[in-house]
Amino acid sequence: MKKHLTLLAALALTASPLAAQDLTVTSFGGAYGAAQKEHMIDPFVAETGMNILFEDYGGGIAEMKAQVEAGNIQWDVVDVEVIDLERACSEGYLEIIDQSVLPAGDDGTPAAEDFIPDALANECGVGNIVWSIVFAYNTENGPGPQTIADFFDTEAFPGKRGLRKRPQVNMEWALIADGVAPEDVYEVLSTDEGQAQAFAKLDTIKEDIVWYDSWSQAPVLLNDGGAQMVQSANGRIFAAIQEGSPFAIGWDSHVYDLDVWAIMRGTPNMDAAMEFIKFATQTVPLSGMQDVAYGPTRASAQALLPESVKQDLPTAHLDKGLKADGIFWADFGESLGEKFNEWLLQ
């Protein structure tokens, strides 16, 4: 009798297919979103029959905060930059994820051993890529900047600079360009004097900055001449170069980080959202992020990449980079965001 009830329970579960509901997944669009759609979204839809609404957003936590505080959850799964993850999780905008249910790698390695440590460091996310914020320039305009100090040198390298309109990375770059050692950046930036130093350095290029909100705008600015150099997610520039754009990437002082899949707090589709994350962070889907030069977060996925591809990934240039500090930005993000917005208006 007990076995019979167990069988009935199993049949009941299988009789409630994921296909019965829609799932809204939000990410950053562009070539990155296209790669996610090809390697994660479409295969998941094919396997489950679920309808996924795949939407774009510009990053940050403002929209997540608004949805949760209003009790009007529009998204189920969201791609979050780790530089924002700590704050989004600690302030209650994301669900806690049971990482113990993540599947093993295709080579049999348990998930806890297969993922790089940073990918599972926060209970609200599961890492899907290692990526970086770099600077880039159009080679048709002549020699471009080779260092962050060059990026801030408007005499040697005149022209407009395209920057994402938020304090993250801009503050770090300003201090490095002003002579602060990368390993000291966050310690300096945690002081009033360090913040003033960063804003003073940003003042030196303020009149030459073209601000943008979405990573998709960075290669457009280079293409149409709206800026002579830009800050960009490395994959955006890589994709443009692959399509024939005459761009070059500068890896000096790049700020590297991870993105994670996370689940919005209060979603009515928690189970389906978790099934999507389990699927999307398997070995093969993660290896597909090589298409846009983002590194997968599993060793089993790294093993599938050709050596030639690995050289285009941020992981090949970590010696020149700075790891974004999500804990720092969780502590200082709100106050520095306010100071940054005040500075913009000055």
C-alpha positions in Angstrom: 0.0 0.0 0.0 2.8 2.4 0.9 4.6 1.7 -2.4 1.3 2.3 -4.2 0.9 5.7 -2.5 4.5 6.6 -3.4 3.8 5.8 -7.0 0.7 7.9 -7.0 2.6 10.8 -5.5 5.2 10.6 -8.2 2.6 10.5 -10.9 0.9 13.5 -9.4 4.2 15.4 -9.7 4.7 14.5 -13.3 1.1 15.4 -14.0 1.9 19.1 -13.1 4.3 20.0 -15.9 6.4 23.2 -15.9 4.7 23.9 -19.3 1.6 24.9 -17.4 3.1 28.3 -16.5 5.1 31.2 -18.0 8.4 32.3 -16.6 9.9 35.8 -17.0 13.7 35.8 -17.2 15.5 39.1 -17.3 19.1 39.8 -18.4 21.2 42.4 -20.3 20.3 41.9 -24.0 22.7 42.3 -26.9 25.1 39.6 -27.9 25.1 38.4 -24.3 21.4 37.9 -24.2 21.5 36.3 -27.6 24.0 33.7 -26.3 21.9 33.0 -23.3 18.9 32.6 -25.5 20.7 30.1 -27.7 22.4 28.1 -25.0 20.1 28.4 -22.0 16.6 29.8 -22.8 15.7 27.9 -26.0 17.1 24.5 -24.9 15.1 24.8 -21.6 11.9 25.7 -23.5 12.5 22.8 -25.8 12.9 20.4 -22.9 10.1 21.6 -20.7 7.6 23.2 -23.1 7.4 26.2 -20.8 6.9 29.7 -22.3 9.7 32.1 -21.3 9.4 35.8 -21.6 13.0 37.0 -22.0 13.4 40.6 -21.1 16.2 43.2 -21.0 17.1 45.6 -18.2 20.1 47.9 -17.5 21.3 46.4 -14.3 21.4 47.7 -10.7 18.8 47.0 -8.1 16.4 49.9 -8.4 13.8 47.9 -10.4 14.1 44.8 -8.1 13.6 47.1 -5.1 10.5 48.8 -6.7 8.9 45.5 -7.5 9.4 43.9 -4.1 8.4 47.0 -2.1 5.3 47.4 -4.2 4.4 43.7 -3.9 4.2 43.6 -7.7 6.7 41.0 -8.9 7.1 41.2 -12.7 10.3 39.1 -13.0 11.0 35.5 -11.9 14.6 35.0 -12.7 17.1 37.8 -13.1 20.7 38.0 -14.2 22.5 40.1 -11.5 26.0 41.5 -11.4 27.8 40.3 -8.3 28.8 43.9 -7.6 25.1 44.4 -6.9 24.2 40.9 -5.5 25.3 41.4 -1.9 23.1 44.4 -1.5 20.1 42.9 -3.4 20.3 39.8 -1.3 20.8 41.5 2.1 18.0 43.9 1.5 15.6 41.1 0.7 15.0 41.5 -3.0 16.0 38.0 -3.8 15.1 34.5 -2.7 17.7 32.2 -1.0 18.6 29.4 -3.4 19.2 25.8 -2.3 22.6 25.3 -4.0 22.7 21.7 -2.8 20.2 20.7 -5.5 22.4 21.9 -8.4 23.3 19.0 -10.8 26.8 17.6 -11.0 29.0 18.5 -13.9 28.9 16.4 -17.1 32.1 14.7 -15.9 30.4 13.7 -12.7 32.0 16.3 -10.5 29.6 17.4 -7.7 28.4 21.0 -8.2 30.0 22.2 -5.0 33.4 21.1 -6.4 32.8 21.9 -10.1 31.8 25.6 -9.6 34.5 28.1 -8.9 34.2 29.3 -5.3 32.9 32.8 -6.2 30.1 31.3 -8.1 28.4 29.9 -5.0 29.7 32.5 -2.5 26.3 34.2 -2.0 23.2 32.2 -1.0 21.0 34.3 -3.4 22.7 33.4 -6.6 24.4 30.8 -8.9 27.2 32.1 -11.0 26.9 31.8 -14.7 29.8 33.9 -16.2 33.1 35.5 -15.3 33.2 38.8 -17.2 35.0 42.1 -17.0 34.5 45.8 -17.5 37.2 47.1 -19.9 38.0 50.1 -22.0 37.9 50.1 -25.7 38.6 52.4 -28.6 38.1 52.6 -32.4 41.4 52.0 -34.1 40.4 54.0 -37.1 40.9 57.1 -35.0 44.6 56.3 -34.5 46.5 55.0 -31.4 44.2 54.6 -28.4 44.7 54.6 -24.7 46.7 51.7 -23.3 46.2 52.3 -19.6 43.5 53.7 -17.3 45.8 56.7 -16.8 45.7 57.2 -20.6 41.9 57.0 -20.5 41.9 60.0 -18.2 44.5 61.9 -20.2 42.5 64.3 -22.4 45.5 66.0 -23.8 47.3 62.9 -25.1 44.0 61.2 -26.0 41.4 63.9 -26.8 37.8 63.1 -27.5 34.6 61.9 -25.7 34.7 59.0 -23.2 31.6 56.8 -22.9 30.9 55.7 -19.4 28.1 53.9 -17.7 26.1 56.2 -15.5 26.8 54.7 -12.1 29.6 55.1 -9.5 30.7 51.4 -9.7 33.9 51.0 -11.6 34.1 54.7 -12.5 35.2 55.4 -8.9 37.7 52.6 -8.9 39.2 53.7 -12.2 39.5 57.3 -11.1 41.6 56.3 -8.1 43.8 54.0 -10.1 44.3 56.7 -12.7 45.2 59.0 -9.9 48.0 56.7 -8.7 46.3 54.5 -6.1 47.5 50.9 -6.2 44.7 48.5 -7.2 45.0 46.5 -4.0 44.4 49.6 -2.0 41.4 51.0 -4.0 38.6 49.8 -1.8 40.3 50.8 1.4 40.9 54.3 0.1 37.4 54.5 -1.4 35.9 53.7 2.0 37.1 57.0 3.3 35.6 60.5 2.7 39.0 61.6 1.5 39.3 58.8 -0.9 35.8 59.5 -2.3 36.7 63.1 -2.7 39.9 62.1 -4.5 37.9 59.9 -6.9 35.4 62.7 -7.7 38.2 65.2 -8.2 39.8 62.8 -10.8 36.5 62.3 -12.5 36.2 66.1 -12.7 39.2 66.2 -15.0 37.2 64.4 -17.7 33.7 65.4 -16.8 33.2 67.7 -19.8 34.3 64.9 -22.1 32.1 62.2 -20.7 29.1 60.7 -22.7 26.9 58.9 -20.2 24.9 55.8 -21.1 22.7 53.4 -19.1 23.0 50.1 -21.0 26.0 48.1 -22.0 24.5 47.8 -25.5 25.2 51.5 -26.1 28.9 51.2 -25.7 29.8 49.7 -29.1 27.2 52.0 -30.7 29.0 55.0 -29.4 32.3 53.8 -30.9 30.7 52.9 -34.2 28.9 56.2 -34.8 31.7 58.4 -33.4 29.7 59.5 -30.3 32.7 58.6 -28.3 36.4 57.9 -29.1 36.8 55.5 -26.2 34.3 53.7 -24.0 33.9 51.7 -20.9 32.3 48.4 -21.8 31.5 44.8 -20.8 34.3 42.9 -22.6 31.8 40.6 -24.4 30.1 43.6 -26.1 33.4 44.7 -27.7 34.4 41.2 -28.5 31.1 40.6 -30.4 31.5 43.8 -32.3 35.1 42.9 -33.3 33.9 39.5 -34.5 31.4 41.3 -36.7 34.1 43.4 -38.2 34.2 46.5 -36.2 37.7 48.1 -35.9 37.8 48.1 -32.1 40.6 47.2 -29.7 40.2 46.2 -26.0 42.4 47.6 -23.2 42.8 45.1 -20.4 44.7 47.4 -18.1 42.9 47.8 -14.7 39.9 45.9 -16.0 37.4 45.3 -13.2 36.3 41.7 -13.3 33.3 40.1 -11.7 30.7 37.4 -12.0 27.1 37.4 -13.0 24.6 35.1 -11.3 21.2 33.8 -11.9 19.0 34.9 -9.0 15.3 34.6 -8.2 13.1 37.5 -7.3 11.7 37.5 -3.8 8.0 36.8 -3.8 7.8 35.2 -7.3 4.8 32.8 -7.5 6.9 30.6 -9.8 9.7 29.6 -7.4 9.9 26.0 -8.4 10.0 26.7 -12.1 12.6 29.4 -11.6 14.8 27.0 -9.7 14.4 24.4 -12.5 15.5 27.0 -15.0 18.6 27.9 -12.9 19.5 24.2 -12.5 19.3 23.7 -16.3 21.0 27.0 -17.3 24.0 26.4 -15.0 24.9 22.9 -16.3 28.1 22.2 -18.1 27.1 22.6 -21.7 24.9 25.7 -21.4 27.6 27.5 -19.5 30.3 26.5 -22.1 28.2 28.4 -24.7 29.1 31.7 -23.1 32.4 31.4 -25.0 30.5 32.9 -27.9 30.7 36.3 -26.3 34.0 35.9 -24.5 32.6 35.3 -21.1 34.2 32.6 -19.0 32.0 29.7 -17.6 31.9 29.2 -13.9 32.3 25.4 -13.9 35.5 23.6 -14.4 33.7 21.0 -16.5 32.6 23.8 -18.8 36.0 25.4 -19.0 37.3 22.0 -20.1 35.2 22.2 -23.2 36.7 25.5 -24.4 39.4 25.6 -27.1 42.7 27.1 -26.0 42.4 29.8 -28.6 39.1 31.0 -27.1 40.5 31.1 -23.6 42.8 33.9 -24.5 39.8 36.2 -25.2 38.3 35.6 -21.7 38.9 37.8 -18.7 40.4 34.9 -16.9 43.4 35.1 -19.2 44.1 38.7 -18.0 43.5 38.5 -14.2 47.0 39.8 -13.5 46.1 43.1 -15.0 42.7 43.4 -13.3 40.9 44.3 -10.1 38.2 42.0 -8.6 35.0 44.0 -8.0 34.1 44.0 -4.3 30.5 43.3 -3.9 30.6 43.6 -0.1 32.1 47.1 -0.4 29.3 48.2 -2.8 26.7 46.6 -0.5 28.0 48.8 2.3 28.6 52.0 0.3 26.4 51.6 -2.8 23.5 53.7 -1.6 25.6 56.6 -0.1 28.0 56.7 -3.1 25.1 56.5 -5.4 23.6 59.6 -3.8 26.9 61.4 -3.9 27.4 60.4 -7.5 24.0 61.8 -8.6 24.8 65.0 -6.7 28.1 65.2 -8.5 26.5 64.7 -11.9 24.3 67.8 -11.2 27.2 70.1 -10.3 
